[in-house]
Each structure stands twice: as C-alpha cells, then as structure tokens.
Amino acid sequence: MENRVLKRGSVEMSVVCSDLSLLENINTLLRENGVIAVEDDYGILHYIVDGRNNRKEAAGKVTAISSRKSTTSDQNKEEAFLEVCIKTVLREYGFDMSLIGSNLIYNAIYSSFRRGIPLPSTMKGLYVESGGEYGLSYQQSERDVRYAIVRSSLKNMRSRAAVRCILSRIERRMGFRDPLEK
C-alpha cells in the first residue's frame, strides 16, 4: 500500500491506497463537485472542499454545507451518537444500567440534549419529570436515583453534583467546550 499526500496551497489530504487510480478518482471528484464528504466511525460527516481554483465558490460551498438542514438520516446518527456518549459515560462512572435510577438519569440527560434545554434546576424537577415516564412517584424516583448513584463510583456525591459531573463529562466527550475554559 502506498500513502500519498495530496497537497495544494494550504489544503492537505492523506489517502492510503494501493495505486494511483484512487487518488485520481478523488481528485476528479473534487474538481467536478468541489466537495467530498467522508463518514467516520461515529457516523459524523467530514467535508473536504476544493478551493484550488475558485476561493469564492469554495466559501459558498462551506456556507451551504453548514447552513443546510439536517436530514432524518443525520438526525438518527446524531441521536445514536448522543446515546452512545451518555451510556459510555454512565458506564465509566460504574452505573448499572439495569437499575431504574440509572435509567432515570439516562432519560433525563438524553431528553435534555434532544430538546436543547437544560436539566430542571432542582433535583425535584428531574425526579418528577423523569419518574413520570415510568409512573413513579417523586419519592420513588428520588430513592432510585440516589441508590444508582450510591452503587456507582460517584457514591460520595450528592445527586445534583453527580448529575452535573456526568453532564460535564458527556459534553466534553461530545466536543462541547466550557466557555470559561481557555
């Protein structure tokens, strides 16, 4: 196999292939379409835009890509990625996903990200909201969430602090940055 680097100006792309025909095909696609999309293991599309001949046209393509509305397929991939991130973080902290409390935490966080709104400001709101989906009372939800936290590696934390810790880790895993970080 041969590793070639296509480089023109400030654009660089590495391609591993066994012959030059693949490189020629990529170059032809870039010349004809001006853009190539490559999907990674998480289902996220990464775009390569050809700006060798016309920078203004390349800028227009970047704008079109970034402003296009996501399709159902893209939404499904984003939801799957979100689900993987949340479950991975919960497992990293030792949450047993067979416990109702762990599932209440998962559902609250998942719902929060999907709707684009923060978790309820109090744990009572979280217990009422997420417990309602399971037909649990406030007290049952609170007990189940606390038990799940005690069984995890966050056992010495209060419920709200544990949920904030989990949220922070999920946001870092998904690529969000804390505006206070430099």
N, C-alpha and C positions, 0 to 999 in steps of 0.2 A: 504494500500500500504506500501511497505517496501522499504526503501532507503538503499542500500548496497554500500559499497565502496570496489572495488577490488584493492588491493594494494600489490605489489611485488617489493621490492627494491625501486627504485625511480620513478616507474610508478604508477599513480593513475588514476582511472576512476570511476565516480559516475554514478550509474544506479538506476532509480526508477522503481520498478516493484512490482507485487502482489505475485510473487512466485519465487522460486529459479531456475525454468526451464529456464527463460530468461537469468539469469546470467550464467547458464551452457552453453546455446547456444552461448552466446558472448565469453565465454572462449574457447569453442570448435572452433569457427570461428577464433579466434586469434591464437590458436595452429595450426590449419590446414593451414590457409592462411598467417598468420603472420602480417596481416594488416586489419583494418576495416575503412571504410570511412563513416562519418556521415555528412549529409547535414543540414545546419542551415536555418533559416527563409529567408535569403537573397540568398539562393542557393549556398552558398560557402561550399565546401567540407573541412571537418576537418578529418585528418587521425590519427588513433591510431595504432601505430606499436608495435608489441610484441617483446621485446628484452630480455625476461626472459631466454631463453635457448642459444641463439647464437647472441651475440652483433654484430659480423661482418655481419651476414645475415641481421640484423635489419638496420645497416648502409647502406647496399646495397639497401634495400627496400626504405629507405628515399631518397637516391640518385636517384633511379629510379622514384619515385613519383615526386620529384622536377624537374627532367630533362625531363619528358615526355611532349610531345607536347599537347597543349590543343585541345580538340575535338570541333566540331561545337556546341555541347550542352554547353560545358564550355564557349565558346565564347559568345553564346547567353545569358547565365547567367551573364557573366561579363558586357556585353552591357546593359542588363536590370538593373543591379546594378548601373552602371555609370549613366544611365538615371534617376533612382530614386534619386541618390545623387545630381545630378545637379538641378533637378526640386525642390527637397526639399529645397536646399539652396536658390534657387531663391525665393521660396515662403516664406522662413524665412525672407528674406530681403524685402518682400512685393511686389515682381514683379508680375504684372498682365500678365499672360501667354496668354491673348487674344490680347495683343499688339504686333505689328510686331517687335518693338525694343527688347522686352523681348525674342522673338523667335530668333532674330538675335544673341543675346548674348548666348542663349542656344546652338544654332547650332555651333557657333564659338568655344565654350568651349568643346562641345561634339566631334566635329571634331578634335580638338587639342588633346584630350585624346586618341581618337581612333587611330589617326595616330602616336601618340607618339612624336609629335613635339610641341614646344611652340607656343603660340599665336603669330600672327605677332607683331613685335616690336613696331609698331606705330598703333594708332587707325585707321589711314587712311587705312592701310593694312587690318585691321579687317573689316572696312566698305566695302571696295572693295570686299574682299573675301566672306564675309557672305551675303552682299547685292546682289552680282551677282547671287546667288542661287535663289533669289526672283525676279530677273530682276529689281532691284532698282539701281538708280544712287548712287554715293558716297554721294552726298548731302542729298538724301532721307534717306539713311541708317544712316548717322550721326544724322539727325534730329530725326529719330525714336528711335535710341538707347538713345540719350540724353533725349527724352521725357519719355521713360521707366524708366530711372534712376531717373528723377525728381519725377515720381509718386511712386517710391519705398522709403524705409527708408534710402537709400543712397543718397537722393536728394541733399545734400550739397557737394557731391564729384564730382571731375572731372571724365570723362568717364573712362580713363585708370586706375585711382586709384580705382574706383568702380569695374571694371573687375578684377583687382588684388586682391581686398578684397574678391570677390566671389570665385576666383580660390583658394585662400588660405584656405577658409572655406571648399571647396569641397575636397581639398587634405587632410585636417585634418579628414574629415568625412570618406574618403576612406582609411585612415590609413597611408598616406604618412607622413613622418616627415621632417621638415625643417632641413637641415644639420647643421645650425647654432644653433639650439635649443639643450640644454643639459639636 
